[in-house]
Amino acid sequence: MAAVNTISKLNIASGGSSDWGTLPASRYGQVGCSNATNDRALFSGGGSTGSGSEGVQYMTITSSGASTGGTYLSANCHYGSSTSNGTGEKAIVCLHSTSYARIDTMTINSLSESTDFGDITPTTRASGTATSDGLGQRGLIAGGENSGYKNEIDYVNISSGGNSNDFGNLTVARAALASTSNA
């Protein structure tokens, strides 16, 4: 997979995409989320040569241009997952590795340093996905890969933090999947 530094913008109403901006360095496997109310997008982690990055960049959604470096995750991350509590200011980033699976959290609007939120169970899976109810509460983390594809779905309470809990299973074990909500 090639590492790139371009950010594309999708036009949901009319279809198609266009060049929107750039990242400070070429990356693959980054994760992103937004706060839905204050016009800010975050891009976290990503790799360039096989190892992950701790960097977090941000961008104003209504403006195109270059993203700005802002803060750091607690560990290197690529092929993780992230989401936010939508109406609030809290983002979670799931850091996946063969040796750890933890969740960091940060405030999107002020771009605070990330802090420990909890752990993901099962403890090791990469290339999963995350989404939230957009109402400030529940986030879901699903799928992934570690010695084969995973079918687990876990949930967290984004507002209060803590370890993930079993929510159910995907119909088929999967990795490198995408998710969204109707929030």
C-alpha positions in Angstrom: 0.0 0.0 0.0 1.3 3.4 -1.0 1.6 6.2 1.6 0.0 9.4 0.5 -0.4 12.9 1.9 -3.5 14.0 0.1 -6.9 14.6 1.6 -10.0 14.2 -0.6 -13.4 15.8 0.0 -16.5 13.9 -0.9 -19.7 15.7 -2.0 -22.5 13.5 -0.6 -25.3 15.5 -2.3 -23.9 15.5 -5.8 -21.4 12.7 -5.8 -17.8 12.8 -6.7 -14.7 13.9 -4.9 -12.1 16.6 -5.1 -8.7 17.5 -3.7 -9.2 19.1 -0.3 -5.9 19.4 1.4 -2.6 17.8 2.5 -1.1 16.1 5.5 2.4 17.1 6.6 3.8 13.7 5.7 2.7 10.7 3.5 0.8 8.1 5.5 -1.3 5.0 5.2 -3.6 3.4 7.7 -4.6 6.7 9.4 -7.8 7.0 11.2 -10.1 10.1 11.3 -13.1 11.6 13.1 -14.8 14.9 13.6 -16.8 16.6 16.3 -19.8 17.2 14.1 -20.5 20.6 15.7 -17.4 22.8 15.8 -16.0 22.2 12.3 -12.9 20.2 13.2 -11.5 17.0 11.8 -8.7 14.9 13.3 -6.4 12.5 11.5 -4.4 10.2 13.8 -1.6 7.7 13.5 -0.8 6.2 10.2 2.4 4.6 8.9 4.9 5.5 6.3 7.5 2.7 6.4 5.8 -0.2 8.2 5.7 1.5 11.7 2.9 3.6 13.1 3.0 7.2 14.1 1.9 8.9 17.3 1.0 12.2 15.5 -2.4 13.8 15.4 -3.2 16.4 12.8 -6.3 18.6 12.6 -8.1 20.6 10.0 -11.1 22.9 9.8 -13.7 21.1 7.8 -15.1 24.1 5.9 -11.7 25.3 4.8 -9.4 23.4 2.4 -5.6 23.5 2.7 -2.9 21.8 4.8 -3.6 20.0 8.0 -1.8 21.2 11.2 0.0 19.0 13.6 -1.4 19.3 17.1 -0.8 16.6 19.7 0.2 13.0 20.1 -1.3 9.6 20.9 0.1 7.6 23.8 1.7 5.1 21.3 2.3 4.4 17.7 -0.8 3.5 15.7 -1.7 2.5 12.2 -4.7 0.6 11.1 -6.6 1.6 14.3 -10.0 3.1 14.5 -11.6 6.3 15.9 -14.9 8.0 16.5 -16.3 10.9 18.5 -19.3 11.5 20.7 -20.7 13.7 18.0 -22.4 16.5 19.9 -19.6 16.8 22.4 -15.9 17.4 22.1 -14.5 13.9 22.9 -12.7 11.7 20.4 -11.5 8.2 21.1 -8.7 6.5 19.1 -8.3 2.7 19.3 -4.6 1.9 19.2 -4.2 -1.6 17.9 -1.0 -3.6 18.0 0.2 -7.2 18.5 1.3 -6.2 22.0 -1.5 -3.8 23.1 -5.0 -2.7 22.4 -5.8 0.5 24.3 -8.1 3.4 23.7 -6.9 7.0 24.0 -9.2 10.0 24.3 -8.7 13.7 23.6 -10.8 16.9 23.4 -11.3 17.8 19.7 -11.9 21.5 19.9 -8.9 22.4 22.1 -6.9 19.4 20.8 -5.8 18.3 24.3 -3.0 15.7 24.8 -4.4 12.2 24.6 -5.0 10.3 27.8 -5.9 6.7 28.7 -9.6 5.9 28.2 -9.5 2.1 28.7 -8.6 -1.1 26.9 -10.2 -3.0 24.0 -11.2 -6.6 24.3 -10.1 -8.9 22.8 -6.7 -7.3 23.4 -5.1 -7.5 20.0 -6.8 -6.7 16.7 -5.9 -4.3 13.9 -7.8 -2.8 11.0 -11.1 -2.6 12.8 -13.7 0.2 12.6 -15.5 2.5 15.1 -18.6 4.6 15.0 -20.9 6.3 17.6 -24.5 7.2 18.2 -23.7 10.9 17.7 -25.5 11.7 20.9 -22.6 11.8 23.3 -22.8 8.2 24.7 -22.2 4.9 23.0 -19.4 4.0 20.6 -19.0 0.7 18.8 -15.7 -1.0 17.8 -16.0 -3.9 15.4 -14.0 -6.4 13.4 -10.3 -6.5 12.9 -7.5 -8.8 12.3 -5.0 -10.8 14.4 -4.1 -14.3 13.1 -7.2 -14.1 11.0 -10.2 -11.9 10.8 -12.4 -11.1 13.9 -16.1 -10.9 14.2 -16.4 -9.2 17.7 -18.3 -6.0 18.3 -17.6 -4.1 21.5 -19.1 -0.9 23.0 -17.8 1.9 25.1 -19.4 4.8 26.9 -17.6 7.7 25.2 -18.7 10.3 27.8 -17.3 8.4 30.9 -14.5 6.2 29.6 -13.5 2.7 30.6 -12.8 -0.7 29.0 -14.8 -1.9 26.0 -17.6 -4.5 26.7 -19.0 -7.2 24.5 -21.9 -6.0 22.3 -22.3 -8.9 19.9 -20.8 -10.3 16.7 -20.6 -9.4 13.0 -22.4 -11.9 10.7 -19.0 -12.6 9.1 -15.5 -12.1 10.5 -13.9 -9.0 8.7 -11.1 -6.6 8.7 -10.4 -3.3 6.9 -14.0 -2.4 7.1 -15.8 1.0 7.3 -18.7 2.2 9.5 -21.1 5.1 9.9 -24.2 5.9 11.8 -27.4 7.8 11.1 -26.6 10.5 13.8 
